[in-house]
Amino acid sequence: MHYYFTSLSFAVLFIFHKNTMSNFMACVLVGSFLLVSTVIFIISIASLNFLIVKIFARTKFFLYLLWTFNLYFLLSNRVYEGYSFSTIGLRWSYLDNFRGTFRWQICFNFVVLRMISFGYDYHWAYDHSHFDQKKHNQRCEVCKSGGTCYQLLQEKGVQDDKFTFTIYLCYLVYAPLYLAGPIVSFNAFASQLDVPQNNYKLRHLAWYGLRWTFSFLLMELMTHLFHYNALAISGLWKQLSPLDVFIIGYGVLNFMWLKFFLIWRYFRFWSLVCGIDVPENMPRCINNCYNLEGFWKSWHASYNKWLVRYMYIPLGGSKRKAFNVWIVFTFVAIWHDLEWKLLWWAWLTCLFFVPEMVMKSAVSTFKAESAITEFVVRELSAIAGAITITCLMVANLVGYVIGPSGINSLGSRFLNKQGFPVLGGMFVTFYVGTKLMFHIRDAERKW
């Protein structure tokens, strides 16, 4: 179905040419094609949010009102499964037969993020910006080379005439990003409507699309030759040896990474062709991350940028980091779905964050005065990296595969005579991998 979605959008963009109205028409027509009668719910909620922003943006309690409104509908949409027209009145019940090709409330999670972004950016438009564009241009490699980086698009703000209902609605249901993202702030989106992105030329786009094709072929190869997911979802992993369980768990996480990599790069490629540059969601391979903070900056990176800008910093940023991560990850779990296993995943991740924050704080205050102390710090960091990778595997397997009920089974497979050697080998493997990542980071800094 998404092929029809793509074709219809491109057809509208070709007819109307690249401007605000073309994007608006593409979004409305494609959205109507996919959602049919449920467009009414989306437009109604979006219109209420727009009115709240326009009326209360300059008040002291605006941000509380914005979050309350959006959290209410984020939860209500899931609890009531997207609502039913029959609850409005029997005369409207026939519209339930024309609900479109998929459940609108699933994708509306992304719309909620965009509505909050619009509210914050409009609210901040009246405050004095502390963003130093001249200083930024001197440090940013993208901007120095003649391009425009995402941070500049987001931070420099837009004119008041961009905060119209038409552009707002276009932003909420922008066809290439509507289904799965990547997530882009309102400022970054609106600033590219009149001046399309210039970071990717035609040859760059062609190479980007070709790389996606190669990655897709790799996914096809993996799904035909390796059956990690079938063994994990069916529960057969409980009957296998600890080494087999480790291989299955590691394979499942790599499959998840490649799956989301393909989805997000497909929609980003589509957006780039339409003239809107958005953050790369998977800028680094899953096997090239050795700490929690680095992992979450490289997994669904656009969501991480959104969380930092609209949640983490307003909550106090690094000054209250140990407290803020619990709020942020709890929201992330609820945003994904109302499931206990996702809350377990969020809280396990926060729990694993605590020792990493303590160690990072200790390392930052400790200065290596000799080669020996520097070597010791590097070795301890590698050990911490191996532990972190293990924790990441456990948290993500619990959150997305086995659930909380599988924790005991997972532990019982490793905490025995057969499992301890596997744990030792796994730890050594991750330790060596972390040391290799250190060398990769050193090479990147030299480049």
Salt bridges, closest charged atoms under 4 A:
ASP96 OD1 - ARG99 NH1 3.04
ASP121 OD1 - ARG309 NH2 2.93
GLU141 OE2 - LYS144 NZ 3.44
GLU155 OE2 - ARG309 NH1 2.99
ASP194 OD2 - LYS162 NZ 2.29
ASP277 OD1 - ARG268 NH2 3.11
GLU280 OE2 - ARG265 NE 3.15
GLU280 OE1 - ARG268 NH1 3.09
GLU293 OE2 - LYS297 NZ 3.60
GLU293 OE1 - LYS321 NZ 3.30
GLU293 OE1 - LYS360 NZ 2.90
ASP337 OD1 - ARG78 NH1 2.47
GLU356 OE2 - LYS360 NZ 3.83
GLU379 OE2 - LYS435 NZ 2.69
ASP442 OD2 - ARG378 NH2 2.92
ASP442 OD1 - ARG445 NH2 2.41
GLU444 OE2 - ARG284 NH1 3.11
